[in-house]
Amino acid sequence: MLKNIEIAGYDLYHLVACFFLFSIIGWVVESIYMSFCNKKLTNRGFMTGPFCPIYGFGATVGYILLHPFADNIVLLYLVGALLATAFEFIVAKLMLRLFGEVWWDYNDKFCNYKGVVCLESTLAWGLYAVIIITFLFDKVMSFVDKYPHSWGIKTITLVFVMAVFDFGYHFAMSVKISDKKREELSELYHRLRKK
């Protein structure tokens, strides 16, 4: 079923696999970078597991939107930088509404807007867009193709279920819920992690 739907030259199976792989790659890159900056191990994910869905979403949707610019590096860089900055701004607004806070702060960065977007990140997003579209995306797809489709579906399903529980638990802990419901969710989460 996932192989019957095609978007931007890839079937849905490959795009979903890409989402999960880039979510993990993004977590690794950001955790290493922030560990270096903080001079201590830092988990940059919202969840417990090694998974940042914002990077999976950004890379996958970014590829769909930006692959037409692959032959023009300058335009790819500019459009990628602007789209990613707009995405970062929208995510910050959603986080403020849902959680009352944003999990990054650019107030000390040059040329920032309300501490949620800045010139340094915008320039980096453009570079990431060029790297992902011209090089990394196809490498990730080649990695997906190394394994049988049936194995990939099982892996995607397992990672999806784990990510939903992990995200659901941390989301519930972040928003206002009753103490009783919070205790029930915490107990369920810890039972599932022990299995």
C-alpha positions, 0 to 999 in steps of 0.5 A, spaced: 500 500 500 505 504 501 509 503 495 502 505 490 503 512 492 508 517 489 510 524 491 516 527 488 519 521 485 519 517 491 513 512 494 510 513 500 514 507 504 521 511 502 518 517 504 516 515 511 522 511 512 526 517 510 522 521 516 524 516 521 531 516 519 532 523 519 528 524 525 534 520 528 539 523 524 537 530 526 537 528 534 544 525 533 547 531 530 543 536 534 545 532 541 552 532 539 552 539 537 549 541 544 553 537 548 559 540 545 556 547 546 554 545 553 560 541 555 556 535 557 552 530 554 545 533 552 539 530 549 536 535 545 530 531 544 523 532 547 522 525 548 526 520 551 528 516 545 533 518 540 528 521 535 526 529 533 520 529 529 521 536 527 528 534 523 524 528 520 518 532 518 523 538 515 527 533 511 522 530 508 517 535 506 523 540 505 525 535 500 518 534 497 518 542 496 525 543 494 527 538 489 525 542 483 531 547 485 536 541 485 539 544 479 540 551 481 544 551 488 543 558 489 536 558 489 536 552 493 540 555 498 535 561 498 529 558 498 531 552 503 533 558 508 527 562 508 522 556 508 526 552 514 526 559 518 518 560 516 517 553 519 522 554 525 517 560 526 511 557 526 513 551 530 515 556 535 508 559 535 505 552 536 510 551 542 508 557 545 501 556 545 501 548 547 507 549 552 507 556 554 515 556 552 520 555 546 525 550 547 531 554 544 533 561 545 536 565 540 536 572 544 543 572 544 544 571 537 546 577 532 540 579 528 534 575 531 527 576 532 523 575 538 529 569 540 525 564 536 529 565 529 536 568 527 540 570 522 545 564 524 540 559 523 537 561 517 544 561 514 545 554 517 538 552 514 540 554 507 546 550 507 542 544 510 537 544 505 543 544 499 546 538 503 540 534 504 537 535 497 544 534 493 547 529 497 544 526 503 537 524 501 539 519 496 544 516 501 538 515 506 534 512 500 539 507 498 540 505 505 532 504 505 533 500 499 538 495 502 533 492 506 527 488 504 521 491 504 517 487 509 523 488 514 522 495 513 515 495 514 516 492 521 521 496 523 517 503 521 511 500 525 515 498 531 519 505 531 512 509 530 509 505 536 515 507 540 515 514 538 507 515 539 508 512 546 514 516 548 511 523 545 504 522 548 507 521 555 512 527 554 506 531 551 502 529 557 507 531 562 508 538 558 501 540 558 496 541 563 492 535 565 490 532 572 494 529 577 491 523 577 491 522 569 498 524 569 500 518 574 496 513 570 500 515 564 507 515 568 505 508 570 503 506 563 509 509 560 514 506 565 511 499 564 511 499 557 519 501 557 520 495 562 517 490 556 
